Amino acid sequence: MKAKRLLPVALAAVVALSIVPVVLADEEATITITMSGPAVAIDIEVAPTEWEIRPVELNSSYTRDFTLSNTGSVEVDTTIVGTDAEGDGYRWRLSMSPGHNSYEIEFDIEGPVGPGNVSKTPTDFVTGLEEDDSKRFALTVKTPSSGDSPGGGETLQATVTIHAVQGQ
């Protein structure tokens, strides 16, 4: 008879264990991963930054050497663009060759690139300029063959801009 009493007690213990509540974890978990690439700095410098031509004459040309330096952290490709020359009641249009009140700016980059013209729309200039590298170039201003010429104390001013983007 003792055996009969032990069996119900053992079953009761098994039943008690099976009704213990089960604790479930959240249904999802999130991992946030933040990544960033290396710092990219596009930075160029031109020296000298100014050029004063005095006195300027019609049907003349003036040349000056410059240096373009890549001071950023990546290779760059550049374009060059110019403006009309204006001031003191005068205006010379930037064109591909000198004419009546039209002037020209040529560039000549050292090495195999060679010469080209600055225009009022961006033109490919120095490409593949590595970081910490520089390239010498010359600008030649060719004044109008005829037209208005500033007198003493009068000025005309034009701007040449070199723009850089990360190289390919």
Secondary structure by P-SEA (a helix, b strand, c coil): caaaaaaaaaaaaaaaaaacbbbbcccbbbbbbbbbcccccbbbbbcccbbbbccccccbbbbbbbbbbccccccccbbbbbbccccccbbbbbcccccccbbbbbbbbcccccbbbbccccccccccccccccccbbbbbbccccccccccccbbbbbbbbbbcccc
